Amino acid sequence: MPQLARIARIVRHPVKGLPGHDLDRARLSPGRGVPSDRVFAFARRPVPAGGGWASTRHFHTLCAAPDPADGRVRIDEDAREATLTHPVWSGLTVPLDPPSPGKVADTDWFGGAELHRAREGYCDDRGTVSLVNLASVEALAETVGRPVDPLRFRANLLLAGLPAWAELDLPGARLTVGDAELEVLHPINRCAATSVVPGRAHRDLNVPAELATRFGHLYCGLRARVVRAGTVRGGDPVELTGRGRPTPLHGGPGPRSWPRRARVDERVPHGDGAVSLWLTDPLAGERDAPRPGQHVVVTAHTPDGPLWRAYTVSAHDADRLRITVKREPSGRMSSYLHSHARPGTLLTLSGPHGGTVLDDEPGRPLLLASAGIGITQTVALLRGCAAEQPARRVEVVHTARRPDDLALWPEVLALAERLPHARTRLHLTRTGDREAAEWHAERGRPVLDDADPAATAFLCGPPSFLETARRALTTAGIPAERVHQEVFVSPGSSGITPQEPPEGPFKVSFSTSGRVARWQPADGSLSELAEAQGLTVPSGCRAGACRSCARPLRGGRVVYPTPPALPPDPGTALLCVAVPAEDTDIDL
């Protein structure tokens, strides 16, 4: 059996949110994970009676506030007791095995929170163990330019000897560790708890933001379940024994969101400036096929650090999908892919993502306007029309500088021939009359203000093209809600500077649910305010990095005391990091 890695450390976290401690060994059991791991938690709202599982939002955790990190836990295995101490609140000693699960103590911690003991554990995925690859943590540290303590990730098993990010290949794998056998379920998307300094009630590094802006995803570590009981010890080898199907966390992100290592299968050059890369996706069978117009995020791990960009899926076939990349003079990612991506190259992939996809109104005319490498969206949407809406009226308008820039144009023509009501127009802006005639093209830029007002339009290209095209289509009478364009988030910060939280109070209306609340600074973010009203707010990171908490802002204004990792879409608020700056109406 091939050895993948070895166990560098075993860590147990008896109380949710409080620091853990090292173990020499641990007896793993199916359905239970590491004994006494996350069996206690301080309730911040009512939890199920009898120690039943409850979600994180019911407890005082590092996501909500860093205060628990100042606490300490000591386990006396002989006496079967846990002693909890904190520099501010009173210490307490409770039995590890109370007569019955549920509430074990009233405390003065967090203003009077109850301490509860779970029947099996309060971990995010019940009865599991978590793993983290120390080499991936080190890669993150090198990228951010400062040490990153692996204990931030609160894993049970810390792995050494595995190359950085190689763990992304392991969902679905069977691993033998000591006498035990594990089945890897899924990678772990990280939240604001990882921003807290281990052992200190202080946030000093926005880990979800660093992952999102530097690596293009929020994941670090793996979740696994025990399928065969056994004892694991520090130094034990980790061996690959087989493969099954990965299993998503119930209610968590599905396989399309997981980063995985995809292999370049084929490389197809287009003229001087573009190349298509066919990537073999190891999770193709676990996710839906890309919808026409969706994109993937591709990350390259280079000697100079990670690079990532979003690329439209211009075609897909079985377990392969294709991206088409134009070499940009100042584009580090495109230059790297042109120079280094060859068959066999490994790239990290996530997706398909995006909601700018072929609409379901085949009776409405379709206008596909693109410029430069924006043709990738046109190809994807045309391919979707050929497969799903072959009778639709389609007009394609594409602009390029010269014939050498016409990546995928022959494919557009071939697809249009399969559609009886399709028409194509090509414009070349930097070529002579003879060359334009050879390509059946018009010289100069297109005029779109004569478009059919009944059409639905999709735009893709550089910002100057998008602005001009949208203005022309508005002049033609096409309503703004029928003009679609995908704006890809680029690596880097959101561009939002920290803003002082206002004093309030403000009225916050959650209009869909009909709830109204009064916000003050002590209420925290809009997400926390909503949850205090009994509302459920989707969230994957609590750091403004995953944007799953984005909701339309129907009225009022919000500010961001802690800037989000990625910018919100216009007209929306990232509830996990936003606070109101006046009376506000949120679509929730």
C-alpha positions, 0 to 999 in steps of 0.5 A: 500500500502506498504511503501518502503521509504520516501523522505529525500530531493528534489534537483534541478539542473538548470544548467547542471554541476553546483551544485543544491539546495534543494526544500521544494516541487516540482510539477512533471509533465509527460514528464518534471520531476522536474521543471527547472531541467537541463534546462540550459547548456554551449555548448562545441560544436554546439547543436540542434537549438531551445533547442532540446535535445542533448547528454552530450558530447555537453556540459561542464559537470563534466565528461569532467572537474570539473570546473563547480562545482565552479559555483553557481545558484540562482533562483528567482521564482518571477522574473522568473530569474536564476543568475549564478556566478563563482569565475573566470568568469563573473556572468550573469542573464538570464530569466527562460522562454526566448521567445524561447528556444536555445541560451540565452547568450554569456559568458566568461565561459569556454573560451567563451561558449554559454549558452543554454536553453532546451525546456524540459531538458538536462538530460540523459533520457528526462523528468525523475527524478532520485532517490538515496538510501541514505543507498546505498550511506552509504554502499559505504562510509563504504566500501571505509572508508570515507564519500561520499556526496550523492549530488555527484549523482545529484539525484532529490529525495533522499530516506531514510528508504530503505535497502542498495541496495534494490532499485535494485529490483525496475526497472519496479515498480510503486511508489506513491510519494506524489500526483504523481506516478512514473514508475521506468525505470532502474538503473543508471550507474555512470560516472566520474561526481560522482568523483567531490566534490559537490560544488568544482572543485576538484576530490577526489574519483573515484566513478566509480572505487570504485563501479566497484572494490568493488561491481562488477558493476557501478550502484547507483540510479534509473531513473523514469518517471512521469506517474501521475502529483502531488506534492512531499514534503520532508518527503512524503512516497514512496509506491509500487503500482504495477509492469510493465516492466523495460525500458532501457535508449535509447542507454544505457546499457541493462538489462543484465548489470543491477545489480539485487538481485537474490534469491538462489533457490537450492543448490547442493553439489558436493563432498567435494569441490564444490557446485552448486547454482541455482539463480532465475533471476528477469530480465530473461525475459528482457534479452537474454538467456546466450550464452554457455560460458558466465559468470555472476558477483555475489556480496555478501553483507557481514557484512565485506563488499561486495565480488564479483566474476565472474562465468561461467553460467554452466546451465540455465532453464527458469528464473534460472541460475546455477553457480558452485563454488569451495571452495578455501582455501584463497578465501573469496567469495567462502568460503562465498558462501559455508558457507552462500548461502542457498535457500532464500539467496539474491545475487546481479547478473549482466550479462550474460557477455563475448564473449568467447562463442561457435563459429559458425563453426560446421564443425570444430572439437572442443577441450574442455580442462579444469582443476579443476572448469574450467569444468563449461565452458566445461559443458556450451559449451557441452550443447550448442553443444547438442542444436545447433551443435549435429553433431559436432566432440568434444573432451573433456579433463579434469584434476582433482586432485582426484575423490572428485574434479570431480564436474559436470563430470557425467554431462559431460559424460551424455552430451557427450552421446547425441553427436554421435561424442564426445570423453571424456578423464579424467586425475587424477593427485593425485590418485592411479592406482585402483582408476583411473581405477574405473573412467576410467581415466588416471593418470597424466597430459594430453598431448595436443600437439597431438591435431587436428590442424584443431580444435577450442580449448576452455581452462578453468582452473588455470593460470598454466594450461592455459599457459601449454595448450596453449603452447602445442596447438601451438606446435600441429599447432592450430593457436592462434586465434582459442585458446580461454580462458576467463580471469576473472577480479578480484576485486581490482585495475588494477595494473597500476600506475599513469603515467605522461602525455607526452608533445607531440605533437603526431599524432593520427590516427583513422584508421577505420574512416580515421581521423587523429588528432594532440594531445597535453596535452590540448586535454585531453584523446583519447576519448575527442580527438576523439569526437573533430574529430566528432567520437562517442566513446562508454563510460559508466563511463569515469573512465576506469571502464566499459571498453566500450571505449576499442579499439584495439591499432594498433600502438604506445603506450598509458599511463594512467595519471589516472589509470583505475579501471580495466585493459585493455585487451592486445592490447587495450586502454581504450580511456576515460583515456588514452593519447598517449605516441608517434604517435599512431594508434587506431582502431576507 
